[in-house]
Amino acid sequence: MEFRIISLPPFKAASSDVDKNFDFSTNGILGRFDRYFSEIIPSARDNFMPRDFLFFDEENQGMVWWWALSDDMNDGGNKVVDFDGGYYLTYTYRDGDEETNGRLYNEAMEYIKSSEIFELDMRPDHYAMGHIITPKEIIDLQGWAQMETFIPIKLK
């Protein structure tokens, strides 16, 4: 498997805060956060990079969703966090295909473990995270989305 190595810049993000119930329903923490950021229409300048990142917070044992803010975006009253950026190894798979995701994740972890230049960089607020990369119009037409997973790495 070939992986991409990318760099994410530091940014401020609106945060859903921790949801230990993994509740994406309309009344759940993650569902309400999805509704908040889905209503934001980024300017053309800000519409080219992933802005939302979903991850499992190891320390607090729950899901957290972030929306990367630009200077002109409203945080919606959500907690705002500072993300320090960093290097990430990424791969893609069909969202919901947990068998493929698990296989690719294990391959990625083995790649990092055997690398002479990279090592894992997981720490508080710096976990593996995912982002749907398929535009909503395409998801609506084809009925599925592609997920990109980001695994934090650093130079040895």
TIRO-2110 file (N, C-alpha, C; in Angstrom, 1 decimal):
// TIRO-2110
0.8, -1.2, 0.0, N, 1, A
0.0, 0.0, 0.0, CA, 1, A
0.9, 1.2, 0.0, C, 1, A
0.5, 2.2, -0.8, N, 2, A
1.2, 3.5, -0.8, CA, 2, A
0.4, 4.5, 0.0, C, 2, A
1.1, 5.2, 0.9, N, 3, A
0.5, 6.2, 1.7, CA, 3, A
1.0, 7.6, 1.3, C, 3, A
0.1, 8.6, 1.6, N, 4, A
0.5, 10.0, 1.4, CA, 4, A
1.1, 10.5, 2.7, C, 4, A
2.1, 11.4, 2.6, N, 5, A
2.6, 12.1, 3.8, CA, 5, A
2.3, 13.5, 3.6, C, 5, A
1.5, 14.1, 4.5, N, 6, A
1.1, 15.5, 4.3, CA, 6, A
1.5, 16.3, 5.6, C, 6, A
1.4, 17.6, 5.4, N, 7, A
1.6, 18.5, 6.6, CA, 7, A
0.3, 19.3, 6.7, C, 7, A
-0.3, 19.3, 8.0, N, 8, A
-1.4, 20.2, 8.3, CA, 8, A
-0.9, 21.4, 9.0, C, 8, A
-1.3, 22.6, 8.7, N, 9, A
-0.9, 23.8, 9.4, CA, 9, A
-1.6, 23.9, 10.7, C, 9, A
-1.0, 24.7, 11.6, N, 10, A
-1.7, 25.0, 12.9, CA, 10, A
-3.0, 25.8, 12.6, C, 10, A
-4.0, 25.5, 13.4, N, 11, A
-5.2, 26.3, 13.2, CA, 11, A
-6.0, 26.3, 14.5, C, 11, A
-7.0, 27.2, 14.6, N, 12, A
-8.0, 27.2, 15.6, CA, 12, A
-9.2, 26.5, 15.1, C, 12, A
-9.8, 25.7, 16.0, N, 13, A
-11.0, 24.9, 15.6, CA, 13, A
-12.1, 25.0, 16.6, C, 13, A
-13.3, 25.1, 16.1, N, 14, A
-14.5, 24.9, 16.9, CA, 14, A
-14.5, 23.4, 17.2, C, 14, A
-14.9, 23.1, 18.5, N, 15, A
-14.9, 21.7, 18.9, CA, 15, A
-16.3, 21.2, 19.4, C, 15, A
-16.6, 20.0, 19.0, N, 16, A
-17.9, 19.5, 19.5, CA, 16, A
-17.8, 19.2, 21.0, C, 16, A
-16.6, 19.0, 21.5, N, 17, A
-16.3, 18.5, 22.8, CA, 17, A
-16.5, 17.0, 22.8, C, 17, A
-16.2, 16.3, 23.8, N, 18, A
-16.1, 14.9, 23.9, CA, 18, A
-17.6, 14.3, 23.9, C, 18, A
-17.9, 13.3, 23.1, N, 19, A
-19.1, 12.6, 23.1, CA, 19, A
-18.9, 11.2, 23.4, C, 19, A
-19.1, 10.7, 24.6, N, 20, A
-18.8, 9.3, 25.0, CA, 20, A
-19.9, 8.4, 24.5, C, 20, A
-21.0, 9.0, 24.0, N, 21, A
-22.1, 8.2, 23.5, CA, 21, A
-22.1, 8.0, 22.0, C, 21, A
-21.1, 8.6, 21.3, N, 22, A
-21.0, 8.5, 19.8, CA, 22, A
-22.3, 8.8, 19.1, C, 22, A
-23.0, 9.9, 19.6, N, 23, A
-24.4, 10.2, 19.2, CA, 23, A
-24.4, 11.2, 18.0, C, 23, A
-24.7, 10.6, 16.8, N, 24, A
-24.8, 11.5, 15.6, CA, 24, A
-26.2, 11.9, 15.3, C, 24, A
-27.1, 11.5, 16.2, N, 25, A
-28.6, 11.9, 16.0, CA, 25, A
-28.7, 13.4, 16.0, C, 25, A
-29.8, 13.9, 15.6, N, 26, A
-30.0, 15.3, 15.5, CA, 26, A
-29.9, 16.0, 16.9, C, 26, A
-30.2, 15.3, 18.0, N, 27, A
-30.1, 15.9, 19.3, CA, 27, A
-28.8, 15.5, 20.0, C, 27, A
-28.0, 14.7, 19.4, N, 28, A
-26.7, 14.3, 20.0, CA, 28, A
-25.7, 15.3, 19.9, C, 28, A
-24.6, 15.2, 20.7, N, 29, A
-23.5, 16.2, 20.6, CA, 29, A
-22.9, 16.3, 19.2, C, 29, A
-22.6, 15.1, 18.6, N, 30, A
-22.0, 15.1, 17.3, CA, 30, A
-23.0, 15.5, 16.2, C, 30, A
-24.3, 15.1, 16.3, N, 31, A
-25.3, 15.6, 15.4, CA, 31, A
-25.5, 17.1, 15.4, C, 31, A
-25.5, 17.7, 16.5, N, 32, A
-25.7, 19.1, 16.6, CA, 32, A
-24.4, 19.8, 16.0, C, 32, A
-23.3, 19.3, 16.3, N, 33, A
-22.0, 19.9, 15.7, CA, 33, A
-22.0, 19.8, 14.2, C, 33, A
-22.5, 18.6, 13.7, N, 34, A
-22.5, 18.4, 12.2, CA, 34, A
-23.5, 19.5, 11.6, C, 34, A
-24.6, 19.7, 12.3, N, 35, A
-25.5, 20.7, 11.8, CA, 35, A
-24.9, 22.1, 11.8, C, 35, A
-24.1, 22.4, 12.9, N, 36, A
-23.4, 23.7, 13.0, CA, 36, A
-22.5, 24.0, 11.8, C, 36, A
-21.6, 23.0, 11.6, N, 37, A
-20.6, 23.3, 10.6, CA, 37, A
-21.1, 23.1, 9.2, C, 37, A
-22.1, 22.3, 9.0, N, 38, A
-22.7, 22.1, 7.7, CA, 38, A
-23.4, 23.3, 7.1, C, 38, A
-23.8, 24.2, 8.0, N, 39, A
-24.4, 25.5, 7.6, CA, 39, A
-23.4, 26.5, 7.1, C, 39, A
-22.1, 26.3, 7.4, N, 40, A
-21.0, 27.3, 7.1, CA, 40, A
-20.7, 27.1, 5.6, C, 40, A
-20.6, 28.1, 4.9, N, 41, A
-20.2, 28.1, 3.5, CA, 41, A
-18.8, 28.9, 3.5, C, 41, A
-17.7, 28.1, 3.4, N, 42, A
-16.4, 28.8, 3.4, CA, 42, A
-16.2, 29.6, 2.2, C, 42, A
-15.5, 30.7, 2.3, N, 43, A
-15.1, 31.5, 1.2, CA, 43, A
-14.3, 30.7, 0.2, C, 43, A
-14.2, 31.1, -1.0, N, 44, A
-13.5, 30.4, -2.1, CA, 44, A
-12.0, 30.2, -1.6, C, 44, A
-11.5, 31.1, -0.9, N, 45, A
-10.1, 31.0, -0.3, CA, 45, A
-10.0, 29.9, 0.6, C, 45, A
-11.0, 29.5, 1.4, N, 46, A
-10.9, 28.5, 2.4, CA, 46, A
-11.6, 27.2, 2.0, C, 46, A
-12.1, 27.1, 0.8, N, 47, A
-12.9, 25.9, 0.4, CA, 47, A
-12.1, 24.8, -0.2, C, 47, A
-10.7, 24.8, -0.1, N, 48, A
-9.9, 23.8, -0.8, CA, 48, A
-9.3, 22.7, 0.1, C, 48, A
-9.4, 22.9, 1.4, N, 49, A
-8.8, 22.0, 2.3, CA, 49, A
-9.8, 21.3, 3.2, C, 49, A
-9.5, 20.2, 3.8, N, 50, A
-10.5, 19.6, 4.7, CA, 50, A
-10.6, 20.6, 5.9, C, 50, A
-11.8, 20.8, 6.4, N, 51, A
-12.0, 21.7, 7.5, CA, 51, A
-12.5, 20.9, 8.8, C, 51, A
-13.2, 19.7, 8.5, N, 52, A
-13.7, 19.0, 9.7, CA, 52, A
-12.9, 17.7, 9.9, C, 52, A
-12.6, 17.4, 11.1, N, 53, A
-11.8, 16.3, 11.5, CA, 53, A
-12.5, 15.6, 12.7, C, 53, A
-12.8, 14.3, 12.6, N, 54, A
-13.4, 13.5, 13.6, CA, 54, A
-12.4, 12.5, 14.2, C, 54, A
-12.3, 12.4, 15.5, N, 55, A
-11.3, 11.5, 16.1, CA, 55, A
-11.8, 11.0, 17.4, C, 55, A
-11.2, 9.9, 17.9, N, 56, A
-11.5, 9.3, 19.2, CA, 56, A
-10.4, 9.9, 20.1, C, 56, A
-10.9, 10.6, 21.2, N, 57, A
-10.0, 11.1, 22.2, CA, 57, A
-9.7, 10.1, 23.2, C, 57, A
-8.5, 9.6, 23.2, N, 58, A
-8.0, 8.5, 24.0, CA, 58, A
-8.1, 8.9, 25.5, C, 58, A
-7.8, 10.1, 25.8, N, 59, A
-7.8, 10.5, 27.3, CA, 59, A
-9.2, 10.5, 27.8, C, 59, A
-10.1, 11.1, 27.1, N, 60, A
-11.5, 11.2, 27.6, CA, 60, A
-12.5, 10.2, 27.1, C, 60, A
-12.0, 9.2, 26.3, N, 61, A
-12.7, 8.1, 25.8, CA, 61, A
-14.1, 8.4, 25.2, C, 61, A
-13.9, 9.3, 24.2, N, 62, A
-15.1, 9.7, 23.4, CA, 62, A
-14.7, 10.3, 22.1, C, 62, A
-15.7, 10.5, 21.2, N, 63, A
-15.5, 11.1, 19.9, CA, 63, A
-15.5, 12.6, 20.0, C, 63, A
-14.7, 13.2, 19.2, N, 64, A
-14.6, 14.7, 19.1, CA, 64, A
-14.6, 15.1, 17.7, C, 64, A
-15.3, 16.1, 17.3, N, 65, A
-15.3, 16.6, 16.0, CA, 65, A
-14.8, 18.1, 16.0, C, 65, A
-13.9, 18.4, 15.1, N, 66, A
-13.4, 19.8, 15.0, CA, 66, A
-13.8, 20.4, 13.6, C, 66, A
-13.9, 21.7, 13.6, N, 67, A
-14.1, 22.4, 12.4, CA, 67, A
-13.0, 23.5, 12.4, C, 67, A
-12.1, 23.5, 11.4, N, 68, A
-11.0, 24.4, 11.3, CA, 68, A
-11.6, 25.8, 11.0, C, 68, A
-11.4, 26.8, 11.8, N, 69, A
-11.9, 28.1, 11.6, CA, 69, A
-11.0, 29.0, 10.9, C, 69, A
-11.5, 29.9, 10.0, N, 70, A
-10.7, 31.0, 9.5, CA, 70, A
-11.2, 32.2, 10.3, C, 70, A
-10.5, 33.3, 10.0, N, 71, A
-10.7, 34.5, 10.8, CA, 71, A
-12.2, 35.0, 10.7, C, 71, A
-12.8, 34.8, 9.6, N, 72, A
-14.2, 35.3, 9.4, CA, 72, A
-15.3, 34.3, 9.8, C, 72, A
-14.9, 33.2, 10.3, N, 73, A
-16.0, 32.1, 10.7, CA, 73, A
-16.4, 32.2, 12.1, C, 73, A
-17.7, 32.0, 12.3, N, 74, A
-18.3, 32.0, 13.7, CA, 74, A
-18.1, 30.7, 14.3, C, 74, A
-17.7, 30.6, 15.6, N, 75, A
-17.5, 29.4, 16.3, CA, 75, A
-18.8, 28.7, 16.7, C, 75, A
-19.9, 29.4, 16.5, N, 76, A
-21.2, 28.8, 16.9, CA, 76, A
-21.4, 28.6, 18.4, C, 76, A
-20.6, 29.3, 19.2, N, 77, A
-20.7, 29.1, 20.6, CA, 77, A
-20.0, 27.9, 21.1, C, 77, A
-19.3, 27.2, 20.2, N, 78, A
-18.6, 26.0, 20.6, CA, 78, A
-17.3, 26.3, 21.2, C, 78, A
-16.7, 25.4, 22.0, N, 79, A
-15.4, 25.6, 22.5, CA, 79, A
-14.4, 25.7, 21.4, C, 79, A
-13.4, 26.6, 21.5, N, 80, A
-12.4, 26.8, 20.5, CA, 80, A
-11.1, 26.2, 21.0, C, 80, A
-10.4, 25.4, 20.2, N, 81, A
-9.2, 24.8, 20.6, CA, 81, A
-8.1, 25.2, 19.6, C, 81, A
-6.8, 25.2, 20.0, N, 82, A
-5.7, 25.4, 19.2, CA, 82, A
-5.1, 24.1, 18.8, C, 82, A
-5.0, 23.9, 17.5, N, 83, A
-4.3, 22.7, 16.9, CA, 83, A
-2.9, 23.1, 16.4, C, 83, A
-1.9, 22.3, 16.8, N, 84, A
-0.5, 22.7, 16.5, CA, 84, A
-0.1, 22.2, 15.1, C, 84, A
-0.9, 21.5, 14.4, N, 85, A
-0.5, 21.0, 13.1, CA, 85, A
0.5, 19.9, 13.2, C, 85, A
1.0, 19.5, 12.1, N, 86, A
2.0, 18.5, 12.0, CA, 86, A
1.9, 17.6, 10.8, C, 86, A
2.8, 16.6, 10.8, N, 87, A
2.8, 15.6, 9.7, CA, 87, A
1.8, 14.5, 9.9, C, 87, A
1.3, 14.0, 8.8, N, 88, A
0.3, 13.0, 8.9, CA, 88, A
0.5, 12.0, 7.7, C, 88, A
0.4, 10.7, 8.0, N, 89, A
0.3, 9.7, 7.0, CA, 89, A
-1.2, 9.5, 6.7, C, 89, A
-1.6, 9.5, 5.5, N, 90, A
-3.0, 9.4, 5.1, CA, 90, A
-3.2, 8.2, 4.2, C, 90, A
-4.5, 7.7, 4.2, N, 91, A
-5.0, 6.7, 3.3, CA, 91, A
-6.5, 6.9, 3.1, C, 91, A
-7.0, 6.4, 2.1, N, 92, A
-8.5, 6.5, 1.9, CA, 92, A
-9.1, 5.1, 1.7, C, 92, A
-10.4, 5.1, 2.0, N, 93, A
-11.2, 3.9, 1.9, CA, 93, A
-12.7, 4.4, 1.8, C, 93, A
-13.6, 3.4, 1.4, N, 94, A
-15.0, 3.7, 1.3, CA, 94, A
-15.6, 3.8, 2.7, C, 94, A
-16.2, 5.0, 3.1, N, 95, A
-16.7, 5.2, 4.4, CA, 95, A
-17.6, 4.1, 4.8, C, 95, A
-17.4, 3.5, 6.0, N, 96, A
-18.3, 2.5, 6.5, CA, 96, A
-17.7, 1.1, 6.3, C, 96, A
-16.7, 1.0, 5.4, N, 97, A
-16.0, -0.3, 5.2, CA, 97, A
-14.9, -0.5, 6.3, C, 97, A
-15.3, -0.9, 7.4, N, 98, A
-14.4, -1.1, 8.6, CA, 98, A
-13.4, -2.2, 8.4, C, 98, A
-13.7, -3.2, 7.6, N, 99, A
-12.7, -4.2, 7.3, CA, 99, A
-11.5, -3.6, 6.5, C, 99, A
-11.8, -2.9, 5.5, N, 100, A
-10.7, -2.3, 4.7, CA, 100, A
-10.0, -1.2, 5.6, C, 100, A
-10.7, -0.4, 6.3, N, 101, A
-10.1, 0.6, 7.2, CA, 101, A
-9.2, -0.1, 8.2, C, 101, A
-9.6, -1.2, 8.8, N, 102, A
-8.8, -1.9, 9.8, CA, 102, A
-7.5, -2.4, 9.1, C, 102, A
-7.6, -3.0, 7.9, N, 103, A
-6.5, -3.5, 7.2, CA, 103, A
-5.5, -2.4, 6.9, C, 103, A
-6.0, -1.3, 6.3, N, 104, A
-5.1, -0.2, 5.9, CA, 104, A
-4.5, 0.4, 7.1, C, 104, A
-5.2, 0.5, 8.2, N, 105, A
-4.7, 1.1, 9.5, CA, 105, A
-3.5, 0.3, 10.0, C, 105, A
-3.7, -1.0, 10.0, N, 106, A
-2.6, -1.9, 10.4, CA, 106, A
-1.4, -1.8, 9.5, C, 106, A
-1.7, -1.8, 8.2, N, 107, A
-0.5, -1.6, 7.2, CA, 107, A
0.2, -0.3, 7.5, C, 107, A
-0.6, 0.8, 7.7, N, 108, A
0.0, 2.1, 8.0, CA, 108, A
0.8, 2.1, 9.3, C, 108, A
0.3, 1.4, 10.3, N, 109, A
1.1, 1.3, 11.6, CA, 109, A
2.3, 0.5, 11.4, C, 109, A
2.3, -0.5, 10.6, N, 110, A
3.5, -1.3, 10.4, CA, 110, A
4.5, -0.5, 9.5, C, 110, A
4.0, 0.3, 8.6, N, 111, A
4.9, 1.1, 7.8, CA, 111, A
5.6, 2.1, 8.6, C, 111, A
4.9, 2.8, 9.6, N, 112, A
5.5, 3.7, 10.5, CA, 112, A
6.5, 3.1, 11.4, C, 112, A
6.1, 1.9, 11.9, N, 113, A
7.0, 1.2, 12.9, CA, 113, A
8.3, 0.8, 12.2, C, 113, A
8.2, 0.4, 10.9, N, 114, A
9.4, 0.0, 10.2, CA, 114, A
10.2, 1.1, 9.5, C, 114, A
9.6, 2.3, 9.6, N, 115, A
10.2, 3.5, 8.9, CA, 115, A
11.5, 3.9, 9.6, C, 115, A
12.5, 4.3, 8.8, N, 116, A
13.7, 4.8, 9.3, CA, 116, A
13.7, 6.3, 9.6, C, 116, A
12.6, 7.0, 9.1, N, 117, A
12.5, 8.4, 9.3, CA, 117, A
11.3, 8.9, 10.0, C, 117, A
10.2, 8.1, 10.1, N, 118, A
9.0, 8.5, 10.8, CA, 118, A
8.8, 7.7, 12.1, C, 118, A
8.0, 8.3, 13.0, N, 119, A
7.5, 7.6, 14.1, CA, 119, A
6.1, 8.1, 14.5, C, 119, A
5.4, 7.4, 15.2, N, 120, A
4.0, 7.8, 15.6, CA, 120, A
4.1, 9.0, 16.5, C, 120, A
3.1, 9.9, 16.3, N, 121, A
3.1, 11.2, 17.1, CA, 121, A
1.7, 11.4, 17.8, C, 121, A
1.2, 10.3, 18.4, N, 122, A
-0.1, 10.4, 19.1, CA, 122, A
0.1, 11.0, 20.5, C, 122, A
-0.7, 12.0, 20.8, N, 123, A
-0.6, 12.7, 22.1, CA, 123, A
-1.9, 13.4, 22.3, C, 123, A
-2.2, 14.0, 23.5, N, 124, A
-3.5, 14.7, 23.6, CA, 124, A
-3.8, 15.7, 22.5, C, 124, A
-5.0, 15.6, 22.0, N, 125, A
-5.5, 16.4, 20.9, CA, 125, A
-4.6, 16.3, 19.6, C, 125, A
-4.0, 15.1, 19.5, N, 126, A
-3.2, 14.8, 18.3, CA, 126, A
-3.3, 13.3, 18.0, C, 126, A
-4.5, 12.9, 17.6, N, 127, A
-4.8, 11.5, 17.4, CA, 127, A
-5.0, 11.2, 15.9, C, 127, A
-5.2, 9.9, 15.6, N, 128, A
-5.6, 9.6, 14.3, CA, 128, A
-7.0, 10.2, 14.1, C, 128, A
-7.3, 10.7, 12.9, N, 129, A
-8.6, 11.3, 12.7, CA, 129, A
-9.0, 11.1, 11.3, C, 129, A
-10.3, 11.3, 11.0, N, 130, A
-10.9, 11.0, 9.7, CA, 130, A
-11.6, 12.2, 9.1, C, 130, A
-11.7, 12.2, 7.8, N, 131, A
-12.4, 13.3, 7.1, CA, 131, A
-13.0, 12.7, 5.9, C, 131, A
-14.3, 13.0, 5.6, N, 132, A
-15.0, 12.6, 4.4, CA, 132, A
-14.5, 13.6, 3.3, C, 132, A
-13.9, 13.0, 2.2, N, 133, A
-13.3, 13.9, 1.2, CA, 133, A
-14.2, 14.0, 0.0, C, 133, A
-15.3, 13.3, -0.1, N, 134, A
-16.3, 13.3, -1.2, CA, 134, A
-17.2, 14.5, -1.0, C, 134, A
-17.3, 15.3, -2.0, N, 135, A
-18.3, 16.5, -2.0, CA, 135, A
-19.7, 15.9, -1.8, C, 135, A
-20.5, 16.7, -1.0, N, 136, A
-21.9, 16.3, -0.7, CA, 136, A
-22.7, 15.9, -1.9, C, 136, A
-22.6, 16.7, -3.0, N, 137, A
-23.4, 16.5, -4.2, CA, 137, A
-23.1, 15.1, -4.8, C, 137, A
-21.8, 14.7, -4.7, N, 138, A
-21.4, 13.4, -5.2, CA, 138, A
-21.9, 12.3, -4.3, C, 138, A
-21.8, 12.5, -3.0, N, 139, A
-22.4, 11.5, -2.1, CA, 139, A
-23.9, 11.3, -2.4, C, 139, A
-24.6, 12.4, -2.5, N, 140, A
-26.0, 12.3, -2.8, CA, 140, A
-26.3, 11.5, -4.1, C, 140, A
-25.5, 11.7, -5.1, N, 141, A
-25.7, 11.0, -6.4, CA, 141, A
-25.3, 9.6, -6.4, C, 141, A
-24.1, 9.3, -5.8, N, 142, A
-23.6, 7.9, -5.9, CA, 142, A
-23.9, 7.1, -4.7, C, 142, A
-24.4, 7.7, -3.6, N, 143, A
-24.8, 7.0, -2.4, CA, 143, A
-23.8, 6.5, -1.4, C, 143, A
-22.5, 7.0, -1.6, N, 144, A
-21.5, 6.6, -0.7, CA, 144, A
-20.4, 7.7, -0.7, C, 144, A
-19.5, 7.6, 0.4, N, 145, A
-18.5, 8.6, 0.5, CA, 145, A
-17.1, 8.0, 0.7, C, 145, A
-16.1, 8.7, 0.3, N, 146, A
-14.7, 8.2, 0.6, CA, 146, A
-14.2, 8.9, 1.8, C, 146, A
-13.6, 8.2, 2.7, N, 147, A
-13.0, 8.7, 4.0, CA, 147, A
-11.5, 8.7, 3.8, C, 147, A
-10.9, 9.8, 4.3, N, 148, A
-9.5, 9.8, 4.4, CA, 148, A
-9.1, 9.8, 5.9, C, 148, A
-8.2, 8.9, 6.3, N, 149, A
-7.7, 8.8, 7.6, CA, 149, A
-6.3, 9.4, 7.7, C, 149, A
-6.1, 10.2, 8.8, N, 150, A
-4.9, 10.9, 9.1, CA, 150, A
-4.3, 10.3, 10.3, C, 150, A
-3.1, 9.8, 10.2, N, 151, A
-2.3, 9.3, 11.4, CA, 151, A
-1.2, 10.2, 11.6, C, 151, A
-1.1, 10.7, 12.9, N, 152, A
0.0, 11.7, 13.2, CA, 152, A
1.3, 11.0, 13.3, C, 152, A
2.3, 11.6, 12.6, N, 153, A
3.7, 11.1, 12.6, CA, 153, A
4.6, 12.3, 12.8, C, 153, A
5.9, 12.0, 13.2, N, 154, A
6.9, 13.0, 13.3, CA, 154, A
8.2, 12.4, 12.8, C, 154, A
9.2, 13.2, 12.6, N, 155, A
10.5, 12.7, 12.2, CA, 155, A
11.2, 12.1, 13.4, C, 155, A
11.9, 11.1, 13.2, N, 156, A
12.7, 10.5, 14.3, CA, 156, A
13.8, 11.4, 14.7, C, 156, A
END
